[in-house]
């Protein structure tokens, strides 16, 4: 029996404010995003539409302020420049996992905030895993699955990255379509409805 392989996908982004982000190709797979403007809410969306299977995005943030997030946005919605994703109307189209300085590891989902995940800090690997068959979005820190996750996703979505402080960087290590999910069940797991 032949083992199914993970497939890397090219990382291309939708950038609503080209004056706020620089992009660098590291090695043909990894990409580095650098934020230029200070204390301005801004996001970049990965252009790949997530459907039909299991998708993962592995990131690593390098910011002292730790005001960053990784998550999903409805495919039908384009996040505008300078959008504060914790506020209406933008928050009704997204779900995301926050860094240390922004609500200490909470999950934000369509206007609600749910604590329960560990806090991720500078240089840790943060992975988002979206399973279109199960309609779930599960997060990992340095390979450890977090208990609070999103369920009930029944539409096409895209991954996005949020940063707030000038000089903040995010390395996207991989964007993959997986043969099988890497997630399972963990203690104290809690589903948040999309």
GIGILIN-V464950 format. One record per residue. N is the residue number from 0. OMEGA is omega in radians with two decimals (NA if undefined). Layout:
# GIGILIN-V464950
n=N omega=OMEGA
n=N omega=OMEGA
This chain:
# GIGILIN-V464950
n=0 omega=-3.11
n=1 omega=3.13
n=2 omega=3.09
n=3 omega=-3.12
n=4 omega=2.97
n=5 omega=3.13
n=6 omega=3.05
n=7 omega=3.08
n=8 omega=3.10
n=9 omega=-3.12
n=10 omega=3.04
n=11 omega=-3.01
n=12 omega=2.96
n=13 omega=-3.06
n=14 omega=-3.09
n=15 omega=-3.13
n=16 omega=-3.11
n=17 omega=3.11
n=18 omega=-3.05
n=19 omega=-3.09
n=20 omega=2.94
n=21 omega=-3.14
n=22 omega=3.09
n=23 omega=3.04
n=24 omega=-3.11
n=25 omega=-3.05
n=26 omega=-3.12
n=27 omega=3.08
n=28 omega=-3.10
n=29 omega=3.11
n=30 omega=3.08
n=31 omega=3.11
n=32 omega=3.11
n=33 omega=3.13
n=34 omega=-3.07
n=35 omega=-3.09
n=36 omega=-3.11
n=37 omega=3.06
n=38 omega=3.02
n=39 omega=3.09
n=40 omega=3.08
n=41 omega=-3.10
n=42 omega=2.92
n=43 omega=-3.13
n=44 omega=3.04
n=45 omega=-3.00
n=46 omega=-3.13
n=47 omega=3.06
n=48 omega=-3.10
n=49 omega=3.09
n=50 omega=3.04
n=51 omega=3.03
n=52 omega=-3.08
n=53 omega=-3.09
n=54 omega=3.07
n=55 omega=3.05
n=56 omega=3.14
n=57 omega=-3.05
n=58 omega=3.03
n=59 omega=-3.14
n=60 omega=3.12
n=61 omega=-3.11
n=62 omega=3.11
n=63 omega=-3.09
n=64 omega=3.07
n=65 omega=3.10
n=66 omega=-3.09
n=67 omega=3.14
n=68 omega=3.00
n=69 omega=-3.11
n=70 omega=3.13
n=71 omega=3.06
n=72 omega=3.06
n=73 omega=3.13
n=74 omega=-3.10
n=75 omega=-3.07
n=76 omega=3.04
n=77 omega=3.14
n=78 omega=-3.14
n=79 omega=3.07
n=80 omega=3.05
n=81 omega=-3.13
n=82 omega=3.01
n=83 omega=-2.99
n=84 omega=3.07
n=85 omega=-3.07
n=86 omega=3.06
n=87 omega=0.04
n=88 omega=-3.01
n=89 omega=-3.05
n=90 omega=-3.12
n=91 omega=-3.08
n=92 omega=-2.98
n=93 omega=2.93
n=94 omega=-3.09
n=95 omega=-3.13
n=96 omega=-3.00
n=97 omega=3.09
n=98 omega=-3.00
n=99 omega=-3.02
n=100 omega=-3.07
n=101 omega=3.04
n=102 omega=2.95
n=103 omega=3.00
n=104 omega=3.12
n=105 omega=2.95
n=106 omega=3.00
n=107 omega=3.13
n=108 omega=3.08
n=109 omega=3.04
n=110 omega=3.10
n=111 omega=3.08
n=112 omega=-3.12
n=113 omega=3.07
n=114 omega=3.03
n=115 omega=3.08
n=116 omega=3.06
n=117 omega=3.09
n=118 omega=3.04
n=119 omega=-3.06
n=120 omega=-3.11
n=121 omega=3.04
n=122 omega=3.03
n=123 omega=3.09
n=124 omega=3.11
n=125 omega=-3.12
n=126 omega=2.99
n=127 omega=3.14
n=128 omega=-3.13
n=129 omega=3.12
n=130 omega=-3.08
n=131 omega=3.13
n=132 omega=3.13
n=133 omega=-3.11
n=134 omega=-3.09
n=135 omega=3.00
n=136 omega=-3.06
n=137 omega=-3.10
n=138 omega=3.12
n=139 omega=2.99
n=140 omega=-3.10
n=141 omega=3.08
n=142 omega=-3.12
n=143 omega=-3.14
n=144 omega=3.13
n=145 omega=-3.01
n=146 omega=-3.12
n=147 omega=-3.09
n=148 omega=3.14
n=149 omega=3.06
n=150 omega=3.09
n=151 omega=3.14
n=152 omega=-3.08
n=153 omega=-3.14
n=154 omega=3.08
n=155 omega=3.14
n=156 omega=3.03
n=157 omega=3.04
n=158 omega=2.99
n=159 omega=3.10
n=160 omega=3.08
n=161 omega=3.01
n=162 omega=-3.02
n=163 omega=-3.02
n=164 omega=3.06
n=165 omega=-3.13
n=166 omega=3.09
n=167 omega=3.08
n=168 omega=3.02
n=169 omega=3.01
n=170 omega=3.00
n=171 omega=-3.09
n=172 omega=3.13
n=173 omega=2.97
n=174 omega=-3.01
n=175 omega=2.88
n=176 omega=-3.03
n=177 omega=3.06
n=178 omega=-3.13
n=179 omega=3.09
n=180 omega=3.04
n=181 omega=-3.11
n=182 omega=3.07
n=183 omega=3.07
n=184 omega=3.12
n=185 omega=3.11
n=186 omega=3.07
n=187 omega=-3.12
n=188 omega=-3.10
n=189 omega=3.12
n=190 omega=3.03
n=191 omega=-3.08
n=192 omega=3.05
n=193 omega=NA
